[in-house]
Amino acid sequence: MQNHKTSIVVTLVLGIISVLYLIVAVLALLDIYQHREPDLSEEWAVVVFGLFLFVLFSSSAIFTTIRLLRQNTKIS
């Protein structure tokens, strides 16, 4: 477990950031839905970055889980 501490910490940090950024992404999507501004490129950039962050977090979670499962099967 000690050699996977970095992966676990990175996954936790990405998870916390993803959850907090979800609020920002929802606000951007609400602006896009209401379409009150002529230029919505900044709102779309926020949404795209949120999707990128979600993919990064998901990949990190999958990678960390696989590493932990492999370690546990070698120990058993």
C-alpha positions as CSV (number, residue, x, y, z in Angstrom):
1,M,0.0,0.0,0.0
2,Q,2.9,2.4,0.8
3,N,4.2,2.3,-2.8
4,H,0.8,3.3,-4.1
5,K,0.3,6.2,-1.8
6,T,1.1,8.8,-4.5
7,S,-1.5,7.2,-6.9
8,I,-4.1,7.3,-4.1
9,V,-3.4,10.9,-3.2
10,V,-3.5,12.0,-6.8
11,T,-6.8,10.2,-7.3
12,L,-8.3,11.8,-4.2
13,V,-7.2,15.3,-5.2
14,L,-8.5,14.9,-8.7
15,G,-11.8,13.6,-7.3
16,I,-12.2,16.6,-5.0
17,I,-11.3,19.0,-7.8
18,S,-13.8,17.3,-10.1
19,V,-16.7,17.5,-7.7
20,L,-16.0,21.2,-7.0
21,Y,-15.6,21.9,-10.7
22,L,-18.9,20.3,-11.3
23,I,-20.5,23.4,-9.8
24,V,-18.7,25.7,-12.2
25,A,-19.6,23.4,-15.2
26,V,-23.3,23.5,-14.2
27,L,-23.3,27.2,-14.0
28,A,-21.6,27.4,-17.4
29,L,-24.2,25.1,-18.9
30,L,-27.0,27.2,-17.4
31,D,-25.6,30.2,-19.1
32,I,-25.4,28.3,-22.4
33,Y,-29.0,27.1,-22.0
34,Q,-30.3,30.6,-21.3
35,H,-28.3,32.0,-24.2
36,R,-28.3,35.6,-22.9
37,E,-24.8,36.4,-24.1
38,P,-23.8,36.7,-27.8
39,D,-20.5,34.9,-27.3
40,L,-20.6,31.7,-25.3
41,S,-17.1,30.5,-26.1
42,E,-15.8,30.9,-22.5
43,E,-18.7,28.9,-21.2
44,W,-18.0,26.1,-23.7
45,A,-14.3,26.2,-22.7
46,V,-15.3,25.7,-19.1
47,V,-17.5,22.7,-20.0
48,V,-14.8,21.1,-22.2
49,F,-12.2,21.6,-19.4
50,G,-14.6,19.9,-17.0
51,L,-15.0,16.9,-19.3
52,F,-11.2,16.7,-19.6
53,L,-10.9,16.8,-15.8
54,F,-13.5,14.1,-15.5
55,V,-11.7,11.8,-18.0
56,L,-8.4,12.5,-16.1
57,F,-10.0,11.6,-12.8
58,S,-11.7,8.5,-14.2
59,S,-8.4,7.3,-15.7
60,S,-6.6,7.9,-12.5
61,A,-9.2,6.0,-10.5
62,I,-9.1,3.0,-12.9
63,F,-5.3,3.0,-13.0
64,T,-5.0,3.1,-9.1
65,T,-7.7,0.5,-8.6
66,I,-6.0,-1.9,-11.1
67,R,-2.6,-1.4,-9.3
68,L,-4.2,-2.0,-5.9
69,L,-6.0,-5.2,-7.1
70,R,-2.8,-6.5,-8.7
71,Q,-0.9,-5.9,-5.4
72,N,-3.6,-7.6,-3.3
73,T,-3.7,-10.7,-5.6
74,K,0.1,-11.1,-5.4
75,I,0.0,-10.9,-1.6
76,S,-2.8,-13.4,-1.2
